[in-house]
Amino acid sequence: MTKKLKKRVFFLIYCGAFLLPLAFFIPAGAVNSGWVKLLGTAAHDLGRDITVDSADNIYVTGYTEGFLDGEVNTGGYDIFLAKYDTNGNRLWTQLLGTTFRDDGYGVATDSTGNIYITGRTNGNLDGEVNTGGYDIFLVKYDTNGSRLWTRLLGTALAECGYGIVVDSTDNVFVTGSTEGDLDGLPNAGGSDSFLVKYDTNGNRLWTQLLGTAFDDQGRRVAADSTGNIYVTGSTEGDLDGLPNAGGSDSFLVKYDTNGNR
């Protein structure tokens, strides 16, 4: 045996002696603790967003074109909300829709386990009147999947709620895009990004628009510990006076809890 080969053998023996005792400290099942779950119909179904609450329950929203989990589809694409436990057991599924197209885009939970979803609807969702085209929706459910209230916000043109967050005092913030004068605020042209604040009862507290003469949209929203709100998305123009590098640029905007930029 050559000197070089002896070194390699010694190294392998050393590694084995070090790693073997660690195997006895690995909990049973820790190596393969993951899982995969499917939920669908014979038609088209898509999960768009996901969140986990303080009790490690998992919530998924999106759309379904069929009778998902045995729930009745009202026509076309319906919004769904599904709850799973941490082991992947499906606890319940809720569908909500109209005879037109409805999509769930964002989901968030509050401090007491309520769930909020946002997206777009092309009809009179849950009895709320659509103002034309696609409207933004915000729906609140309790932890058992009971629907507590539904809110619509829109113009005669197209809107969509893409992102949602709940802050530390259970205020709800929704961002997305609007092609009209949303909540009476003038649109800068094309589609503008928006940020809307609601309280836990669904009362709309304020709305802010930000845009250029081109297409701009808010995609995701986050809140910090002091109540400030951050929105990110894309802009095709010189947003808030900042020069665009070309094509569509990403943006980050900070608001305080009163909607001041």
PAVOMAR-310426 format. One record per residue: residue number from 1; residue in three letters; x, z, y of N, C-alpha, C in turn. Coordinates in steps of 0.1 Angstrom, whole numbers. Last residue first. Layout:
// residues N
   num   residu   n_east    n_up   n_north   ca_east   ca_up   ca_north   c_east    c_up   c_north
   NUM      ALA        X       Z         Y         X       Z          Y        X       Z         Y
...
***
This chain:
// residues 261
   num   residu   n_east    n_up   n_north   ca_east   ca_up   ca_north   c_east    c_up   c_north
   261      ARG     -466      20       583      -454      14        577     -442      18       584
   260      ASN     -492      43       575      -482      38        585     -470      32       579
   259      GLY     -509      55       558      -509      41        558     -500      35       569
   258      ASN     -507      82       555      -518      77        564     -518      62       565
   257      THR     -485      86       539      -498      89        533     -510      84       542
   256      ASP     -464      58       548      -466      72        547     -481      74       542
   255      TYR     -448      31       530      -459      36        538     -459      51       537
   254      LYS     -424       6       525      -427      21        524     -438      24       534
   253      VAL     -418     -22       505      -423     -17        517     -427      -2       515
   252      LEU     -399     -48       494      -401     -34        492     -406     -29       505
   251      PHE     -400     -81       478      -400     -72        490     -403     -58       485
   250      SER     -385    -112       468      -391     -99        465     -391     -91       478
   249      ASP     -393    -145       479      -384    -134        479     -392    -121       474
   248      SER     -397    -179       471      -403    -166        472     -393    -155       470
   247      GLY     -378    -201       491      -388    -199        480     -395    -186       482
   246      GLY     -355    -182       510      -359    -195        505     -368    -193       492
   245      ALA     -351    -158       523      -339    -165        518     -342    -179       512
   244      ASN     -367    -150       553      -368    -153        539     -356    -161       535
   243      PRO     -360    -124       577      -359    -138        573     -359    -140       558
   242      LEU     -386    -102       588      -373    -103        581     -372    -117       575
   241      GLY     -411     -98       599      -400    -103        608     -387    -105       601
   240      ASP     -428     -92       578      -425     -82        588     -413     -85       596
   239      LEU     -415    -119       561      -423    -108        560     -419     -97       570
   238      ASP     -414    -150       563      -405    -140        569     -414    -127       571
   237      GLY     -426    -160       530      -424    -162        544     -414    -151       549
   236      GLU     -434    -155       505      -428    -168        507     -425    -171       521
   235      THR     -430    -125       485      -434    -132        498     -427    -145       499
   234      SER     -440    -101       461      -433    -114        465     -438    -119       478
   233      GLY     -434     -66       456      -441     -79        452     -433     -91       457
   232      THR     -441     -31       460      -432     -43        458     -440     -55       454
   231      VAL     -445      -2       479      -451     -14        473     -440     -24       472
   230      TYR     -448      33       480      -439      22        480     -446      10       473
   229      ILE     -457      61       499      -461      51        490     -452      39       491
   228      ASN     -454      97       502      -451      83        506     -454      73       495
   227      GLY     -458     122       492      -469     115        495     -466     101       501
   226      THR     -436     136       482      -441     140        495     -452     131       500
   225      SER     -429     124       458      -433     138        458     -439     143       471
   224      ASP     -441      90       459      -431     100        458     -437     114       459
   223      ALA     -456      63       441      -457      74        451     -446      84       448
   222      ALA     -459      27       439      -454      40        434     -455      50       445
   221      VAL     -470      -5       427      -470       5        437     -466      18       431
   220      ARG     -467     -41       424      -466     -27        419     -465     -17       430
   219      ARG     -475     -64       439      -476     -64        425     -475     -50       419
   218      GLY     -488     -81       467      -483     -68        462     -485     -68       447
   217      GLN     -479    -113       479      -488    -105        471     -480     -92       467
   216      ASP     -482    -142       499      -476    -129        497     -485    -121       488
   215      ASP     -478    -175       511      -484    -166        500     -476    -154       498
   214      PHE     -477    -178       547      -475    -184        533     -482    -174       523
   213      ALA     -477    -166       570      -485    -178        569     -485    -184       556
   212      THR     -476    -132       557      -471    -143        565     -481    -154       565
   211      GLY     -486     -97       555      -484    -110        551     -478    -119       561
   210      LEU     -505     -69       547      -491     -73        552     -489     -87       546
   209      LEU     -530     -45       553      -526     -58        549     -512     -61       555
   208      GLN     -545     -15       543      -535     -21        551     -532     -35       545
   207      THR     -572       8       545      -567      -4        539     -556     -10       548
   206      TRP     -584      41       537      -579      31        546     -574      19       538
   205      LEU     -603      53       520      -598      60        531     -592      51       542
   204      ARG     -631      51       501      -620      43        506     -616      49       519
   203      ASN     -640      72       475      -642      69        489     -629      62       494
   202      GLY     -637      81       449      -639      67        451     -641      63       466
   201      ASN     -630     107       445      -644     104        444     -647      89       446
   200      THR     -603     109       452      -607     110        437     -621     107       435
   199      ASP     -599      83       477      -598      97        472     -603      97       458
   198      TYR     -578      54       481      -591      60        478     -588      75       475
   197      LYS     -561      29       499      -561      43        495     -575      48       493
   196      VAL     -546      -2       494      -558       5        497     -557      19       491
   195      LEU     -527     -29       505      -526     -15        500     -538      -8       504
   194      PHE     -519     -64       500      -527     -53        506     -523     -40       499
   193      SER     -505     -95       509      -505     -83        501     -513     -72       508
   192      ASP     -523    -126       514      -516    -115        519     -515    -103       509
   191      SER     -523    -161       510      -526    -148        504     -517    -137       510
   190      GLY     -527    -179       539      -525    -180        525     -530    -167       519
   189      GLY     -526    -156       567      -525    -170        562     -521    -170       547
   188      ALA     -531    -131       575      -520    -138        582     -520    -153       578
   187      ASN     -563    -118       580      -554    -123        571     -544    -132       578
   186      PRO     -575     -88       597      -572    -103        597     -561    -107       587
   185      LEU     -598     -66       581      -584     -68        586     -580     -83       586
   184      GLY     -621     -61       568      -622     -64        582     -608     -67       589
   183      ASP     -615     -59       541      -619     -47        548     -619     -49       563
   182      LEU     -596     -88       544      -600     -77        535     -603     -65       543
   181      ASP     -601    -118       550      -599    -107        559     -605     -94       552
   180      GLY     -585    -134       521      -595    -133        532     -591    -121       541
   179      GLU     -570    -133       499      -570    -146        506     -579    -145       519
   178      THR     -549    -107       486      -562    -112        492     -560    -125       500
   177      SER     -534     -88       460      -534    -100        470     -548    -103       474
   176      GLY     -522     -55       457      -525     -68        451     -525     -78       461
   175      THR     -527     -19       450      -521     -31        457     -524     -43       450
   174      VAL     -541      12       454      -542       0        447     -535     -11       456
   173      PHE     -540      47       449      -536      36        457     -535      23       448
   172      VAL     -557      78       451      -555      66        443     -551      54       452
   171      ASN     -549     112       451      -553     101        458     -549      88       450
   170      ASP     -539     135       437      -550     127        431     -556     117       440
   169      THR     -517     146       448      -529     152        452     -541     144       447
   168      SER     -496     130       439      -497     144        434     -509     151       438
   167      ASP     -513      97       433      -502     106        438     -505     121       434
   166      VAL     -515      70       412      -522      82        416     -511      92       421
   165      VAL     -515      34       414      -508      47        412     -517      58       417
   164      ILE     -515       0       405      -522      12        408     -513      24       406
   163      GLY     -516     -36       410      -509     -24        407     -516     -12       412
   162      TYR     -535     -57       414      -524     -58        404     -518     -45       400
   161      GLY     -565     -69       423      -558     -57        423     -548     -57       411
   160      CYS     -573     -98       441      -569     -92        428     -562     -79       430
   159      GLU     -594    -123       456      -586    -111        456     -583    -106       442
   158      ALA     -606    -152       473      -601    -146        460     -592    -134       463
   157      LEU     -634    -151       496      -623    -158        489     -618    -150       477
   156      ALA     -651    -134       508      -657    -146        502     -646    -155       495
   155      THR     -636    -103       497      -641    -112        507     -648    -124       500
   154      GLY     -638     -69       484      -634     -83        484     -639     -90       497
   153      LEU     -642     -44       461      -637     -47        474     -632     -61       474
   152      LEU     -660     -20       442      -656     -34        444     -651     -35       458
   151      ARG     -659       8       419      -659       3        433     -654     -12       433
   150      THR     -676      30       398      -669      17        399     -670      13       414
   149      TRP     -674      61       379      -678      53        390     -670      40       390
   148      LEU     -671      70       352      -676      79        363     -681      71       375
   147      ARG     -675      64       318      -673      57        331     -679      66       342
   146      SER     -658      81       293      -671      79        300     -668      74       314
   145      GLY     -635      87       279      -639      73        280     -652      70       287
   144      ASN     -626     112       279      -634     108        268     -639      94       268
   143      THR     -615     116       304      -606     115        293     -613     111       280
   142      ASP     -634      93       326      -629     106        322     -621     105       309
   141      TYR     -626      66       347      -631      71        335     -626      85       333
   140      LYS     -631      44       375      -627      57        370     -634      61       357
   139      VAL     -621      13       388      -630      21        379     -624      34       375
   138      LEU     -620     -11       412      -614       2        408     -624       9       400
   137      PHE     -615     -46       417      -623     -35        413     -614     -23       410
   136      ILE     -616     -73       440      -608     -62        434     -618     -52       429
   135      ASP     -632    -105       432      -631     -92        439     -622     -82       432
   134      TYR     -632    -140       433      -627    -128        426     -626    -116       436
   133      GLY     -661    -152       450      -649    -154        443     -645    -142       434
   132      GLY     -679    -127       466      -676    -141        465     -662    -143       459
   131      THR     -686    -100       465      -688    -107        478     -684    -122       478
   130      ASN     -707     -85       440      -695     -93        443     -697    -100       456
   129      VAL     -720     -52       439      -722     -66        443     -709     -73       446
   128      GLU     -722     -33       409      -716     -35        423     -717     -49       426
   127      GLY     -730     -32       383      -740     -31        393     -736     -33       407
   126      ASP     -707     -37       369      -713     -24        368     -723     -21       379
   125      LEU     -699     -64       390      -694     -55        379     -701     -42       380
   124      ASN     -709     -94       394      -714     -81        399     -711     -70       389
   123      GLY     -678    -113       390      -693    -111        390     -696     -98       396
   122      ASN     -652    -116       387      -658    -127        393     -674    -125       394
   121      THR     -626     -92       393      -639     -95        387     -645    -107       394
   120      ARG     -594     -77       386      -603     -86        394     -616     -89       386
   119      GLY     -581     -44       388      -579     -58        384     -588     -67       393
   118      THR     -576     -11       376      -579     -20        386     -576     -34       381
   117      ILE     -585      22       364      -580       8        362     -584       0       374
   116      TYR     -578      56       358      -582      46        367     -577      32       363
   115      ILE     -588      86       342      -581      73        341     -587      63       351
   114      ASN     -581     121       341      -590     110        344     -581      97       344
   113      GLY     -564     143       339      -566     134        327     -576     123       329
   112      THR     -557     157       361      -567     163        352     -571     154       340
   111      SER     -540     141       376      -535     154        371     -545     161       361
   110      ASP     -547     107       365      -545     117        375     -541     130       368
   109      THR     -533      75       356      -540      87        353     -537      97       364
   108      ALA     -537      39       356      -530      51        360     -539      63       356
   107      VAL     -533       3       353      -540      16        348     -531      27       352
   106      GLY     -541     -31       360      -533     -19        362     -541      -7       357
   105      TYR     -558     -53       352      -543     -55        355     -535     -42       356
   104      GLY     -585     -67       335      -578     -55        339     -563     -57       341
   103      ASP     -607     -92       345      -594     -89        340     -590     -75       345
   102      ASP     -634    -114       340      -630    -101        345     -617     -97       338
   101      ARG     -656    -141       345      -643    -136        341     -639    -123       348
   100      PHE     -691    -136       339      -680    -144        344     -667    -138       339
    99      THR     -709    -118       331      -710    -130        324     -699    -140       329
    98      THR     -687     -88       332      -699     -96        336     -700    -109       328
    97      GLY     -676     -57       318      -675     -70        323     -688     -76       328
    96      LEU     -658     -35       298      -666     -36        310     -664     -50       315
    95      LEU     -652     -14       269      -653     -28        276     -661     -27       288
    94      GLN     -631      10       255      -642       7        264     -641      -7       269
    93      THR     -622      28       226      -621      16        234     -633      14       242
    92      TRP     -604      57       213      -616      50        218     -613      37       225
    91      LEU     -582      62       197      -592      72        199     -605      67       204
    90      ARG     -560      51       174      -568      46        185     -580      56       186
    89      ASN     -528      64       168      -542      64        164     -551      60       176
    88      GLY     -502      67       176      -508      54        176     -522      53       170
    87      ASN     -493      92       181      -490      86        167     -496      72       166
    86      THR     -503      99       205      -489      97        204     -484      91       191
    85      ASP     -535      81       207      -527      93        207     -512      90       205
    84      TYR     -550      57       229      -543      61        217     -536      74       218
    83      LYS     -576      39       244      -568      52        244     -563      54       230
    82      ALA     -582      10       263      -581      16        250     -572      29       251
    81      LEU     -603     -10       281      -594       2        282     -594       8       269
    80      PHE     -608     -44       292      -609     -33        282     -599     -22       286
    79      ILE     -629     -68       307      -619     -58        309     -620     -48       297
    78      ASP     -637    -101       293      -641     -87        298     -628     -78       299
    77      TYR     -643    -134       297      -633    -124        296     -638    -111       301
    76      GLY     -675    -144       285      -662    -148        290     -651    -137       287
    75      GLY     -696    -116       281      -695    -130        284     -681    -133       290
    74      THR     -697     -90       273      -708     -95        281     -707    -110       285
    73      ASN     -691     -78       241      -685     -86        252     -697     -92       260
    72      VAL     -693     -46       226      -700     -59        230     -694     -65       242
    71      GLU     -669     -34       203      -676     -33        216     -682     -46       220
    70      GLY     -653     -37       181      -667     -36        179     -676     -34       191
    69      ASP     -628     -42       191      -630     -29        185     -645     -26       183
    68      LEU     -642     -67       211      -630     -59        208     -633     -45       203
    67      PHE     -655     -94       208      -661     -81        206     -650     -71       202
    66      GLY     -635    -114       231      -643    -111        220     -649     -98       220
    65      GLU     -616    -116       250      -626    -127        250     -636    -125       239
    64      THR     -602     -91       271      -606     -96        258     -617    -106       259
    63      TYR     -575     -78       291      -588     -85        289     -590     -89       275
    62      GLY     -564     -45       299      -562     -59        299     -575     -67       298
    61      THR     -547     -13       293      -558     -22        299     -554     -36       298
    60      VAL     -541      16       275      -538       2        277     -550      -5       283
    59      TYR     -527      48       273      -538      40        278     -533      26       281
    58      ILE     -519      76       254      -515      63        258     -527      55       262
    57      ASN     -511     111       257      -520     100        253     -517      87       260
    56      ASP     -495     131       267      -489     120        259     -499     111       252
    55      ALA     -506     147       286      -507     151        272     -502     141       262
    54      SER     -503     133       309      -495     145        307     -496     151       293
    53      ASP     -504      98       298      -509     109        306     -500     122       303
    52      VAL     -490      66       303      -491      78        294     -495      90       303
    51      THR     -500      31       305      -496      44        311     -497      55       301
    50      ILE     -499      -4       310      -499       7        301     -495      20       308
    49      ASP     -513     -38       312      -506     -26        317     -508     -14       308
    48      ARG     -523     -59       296      -515     -62        308     -508     -50       314
    47      GLY     -531     -73       265      -528     -61        272     -519     -63       284
    46      LEU     -555     -97       256      -541     -95        262     -541     -81       269
    45      ASP     -570    -122       236      -570    -108        240     -556    -105       245
    44      HIS     -592    -147       225      -580    -143        233     -581    -129       238
    43      ALA     -607    -144       193      -605    -151        205     -592    -146       212
    42      ALA     -610    -127       172      -607    -140        168     -605    -149       181
    41      THR     -593     -98       186      -605    -104        180     -601    -118       176
    40      GLY     -573     -67       184      -577     -80        189     -590     -85       182
    39      LEU     -545     -49       182      -559     -47        185     -564     -61       191
    38      LEU     -519     -33       164      -525     -45        169     -540     -42       172
    37      LYS     -490     -13       166      -504     -14        165     -509     -27       171
    36      VAL     -461       2       152      -467     -10        159     -482     -10       156
    35      TRP     -438      29       157      -449      22        150     -454      10       158
    34      GLY     -411      52       150      -418      42        158     -430      37       150
    33      SER     -394      67       135      -405      74        141     -414      65       149
    32      ASN     -370      67       116      -381      57        117     -394      63       122
    31      VAL     -354      89       119      -348      76        119     -358      65       122
    30      ALA     -371     111       116      -365     108        130     -359      94       130
    29      GLY     -379     118        91      -387     109         98     -382     105       112
    28      ALA     -364     150        93      -371     140         84     -380     131        93
    27      PRO     -337     154       116      -350     157        111     -356     146       102
    26      ILE     -303     156       108      -313     147        113     -327     151       108
    25      PHE     -284     172        97      -291     178        108     -301     168       114
    24      PHE     -272     158        77      -280     169         73     -288     176        84
    23      ALA     -256     140        91      -268     135         84     -277     146        80
    22      LEU     -233     154        98      -244     152        108     -257     147       102
    21      PRO     -216     153        77      -223     165         79     -235     164        89
    20      LEU     -206     125        80      -215     129         69     -222     142        71
    19      LEU     -188     122       102      -202     118        103     -211     123        92
    18      PHE     -163     132        93      -169     137        106     -184     134       106
    17      ALA     -157     119        70      -157     134         70     -164     139        82
    16      GLY     -157      93        80      -167      97         70     -168     112        69
    15      CYS     -135      93        96      -148      90        102     -159      95        93
    14      TYR     -114      98        77      -117     107         88     -131     106        94
    13      ILE     -116      75        62      -119      88         55     -122      98        66
    12      LEU     -109      56        81      -122      55         75     -126      69        68
    11      PHE      -82      64        86       -92      64         97     -106      64        91
    10      PHE      -70      60        61       -70      73         67      -81      74        78
     9      VAL      -72      32        60       -78      40         50      -80      55        55
     8      ARG      -55      25        81       -69      21         81      -77      30        72
     7      LYS      -30      35        73       -37      40         86      -52      37        86
     6      LYS      -26      19        50       -27      34         49      -34      40        61
     5      LEU      -22      -6        62       -34      -4         54      -36      11        52
     4      LYS        3      -2        75        -9      -5         83      -22      -2        75
     3      LYS       20       3        53        18      14         63        5      11        71
     2      THR        6      -9        22        14     -10         34       11       1        43
     1      MET        9       0       -12         0       0          0        9       0        12
***
